[in-house]
Each structure stands twice: as structure tokens, then as C-alpha cells.
Amino acid sequence: MPGVPHVHIPSQTSSWFHKILVVVKQTAYEEYSQLRLRGKAPKALRWKRLEHRYKSHKACVNDLRGILQHHNVQFECINRVELDRQHLANVDLVVSVGGDGTALSAAHFLDHGTIPLLGINSDPITESDMDCKKKTDERRSHGALCSCTSGNMADGIAKILGGGGKIEERARIQCTVKSTFSETKLVPALNDLLIANPSPASVSRFRMGWLENVDTSKMPDPAGTSRPLSSFWERATVQYSQYGTITRFGGKAYDMRNSLNVWSSGIWVSTHTGATAAIAAAGGMPMDDNSKELQYLIREHMIEKTEDGKITKGMDKGFFNEDEQMHLRWNSQKGKIFVDGPHMTHDLELGDEIMINPKAPPLLLYVRD
């Protein structure tokens, strides 16, 4: 079964890789079957459709095991929901089997950018699905992050295990959240971040700006000591004509420039990999495949007016590069950061500060030739 860890350890290996970790999707059929046993499954479920997709996925996993055994390579299979960092010990290739969601979940654990990821679409959309007026199953994965499908993975895996295949470095988003007593670095996002109120009917209030390094060596310390200045002393000694508000991330002092108060439905921040996904549907712009910039878009923004009554335009969407860092101060009672979809989240509280930049280690991703 896909959910049961399975290890095959051959006597010798002829593969380019020494140990492979296979991350397997848990299908909707398996999840809903557990709910049905407890009498909690929705009545409108199409069980035959779900079972068909489950069988297609299971067949792909079994075929993959046979292919890896044929190539005499050491591997371990683990369910996506059970994946943990301990499973990455001595692994030099991660293979995700499912769709784009499984690939994204696996990528979150590859935060050092040293282990490549190979995505296999276990139940891809077929040409007949695309051509017919009534889709056979419109919920199948497009597999944009998958270089192989269940139909062609035998040749693709043989090429990659032999040292071939096309691999790209994909830029990712680094997000750090500073709360009252903690500072948390989130997992790198490959597609996008959505920062918003947990309730879609509530306004997301935050102040958005850009961080600029502050030279604290030029700041006088009233206490006459050589220790680093605290935020209290910084606010007491720095002229606000030079620095408006000072904050710290990782012990470094920053000033905020070009800030804007925002009342909206939240903000998208995307890499070029995610530029054709949700941010595109919200009105974002296409990005070059080799771009290392990040794109942002404020959703349904009630634009702030300046002192002379003019509307502030041009700041509600745009791009920023490796030398720029976005800063948000969360001004709503509740908030959430959604990392590459709904499964990986981080809660926000009033006053939390967020730093966003493209400085996360890139992901090594196998792509279609």
C-alpha cells in the first residue's frame, strides 16, 4: 500500500544516486474512506471516480518500485503526510509521486537547495480529458512541477539515474516572521505566499514598505556602553528626519521606506514558478523563466490617499529583486501566511512583522526536456 513505508536495499547499486526517497501522495479516496468508517464522509462524493483515481495512483507507485528495483538502487517510500526531516538522512534524490501539491510538500523539506527533486504525475490529464466538452475528471493534476508521468516515467527515470535529465534552479521565497518574543524563518516557498485574514469576509490590515540597512555604528548610546543598541535607545537617539521607524531581523537594524497603509483582502507574493497560478488569476503579470525577482499583488486594495488628496498608485503591485526586502507590519487581530497553498500555514497576531525576500536557497528541480 502507498501509505506503508517500504524499503528495498540491494546488494549493489549502478545508479548515479546512492539513496532515493520516494514521497507518495495520500489520495482523496483514502482520506474519505477513513471518514466513511466514522460516518463523516460527505454524501455527494463520487466514489467510483475517487476509486478510479486511487487505483491509477497505486498502479503508478507499484510500477515505480519495480523500475527502481530493476535499476538496482536503494530507495525508501514514505507517505506525504508522514514525511519528516529524519527521512532525508543520506538521501541524494527525492521523488514525489502524485501531482503538483505533493511536489510542493516535498520541496518544503529541501530548504538547503542541495538535494534535487523529481516530480512524477501519477494520474495526469489526458488529451481526451482536454478535448471533450464534459471533462472526465477536471480535478486531475496538470503536473507543471512534474518532469514525468505514469506513462513515460520508465524512460525518464532511466535517463536520470544514469546522470542525464534536465535540471533547473528555481528561485524561492524566504519569509521571516518576528513576533513579540520570537523570530521564525518559514520554509522556502516555491510558488507563492498568500498573507491574509483567515476569514475571507474580513479586511486584511497591514503596513507595507521596504527595508533599508541602518548603520548603527553612527548612533550615540546614552548609556555610554559598547553593547548593541536596543530598539528603545534607537528610538530615543535617532533623528526621525533620517530614520522613520527602526526594526531588527536577525540582529540587523533596518529602516522602512516608501511605506503604505493597506486595507485589502491580503497580498500575494510569487516567484516566476508560481506566476501562472493564483497571482495570475488575480491580475498578476507573466514572468521570465530565468527571473530571480519576486512579484507582489495586493488583492482588492482600498487604496490609501496622500495628504494632498491624491490616490497612491503604482504601489499595489510590482516586482522586487535580490537587493530589496519587503516589510509588512500586521495590523489586524488575526492573520495567516499560506505557503504554497493551504497545507503549510503560519498564524499572525496584531503587531507581528514580516520580512520577505528572494534569498532562499533555490530548488534543484528536474523538468521536462
Summary of the structure (lengths in Angstrom):
residues: 369
radius of gyration: 23.9
end to end distance: 31.3
largest distance: 77.1
contacts: 1117
relative contact order: 0.15
helix: 21%
strand: 32%
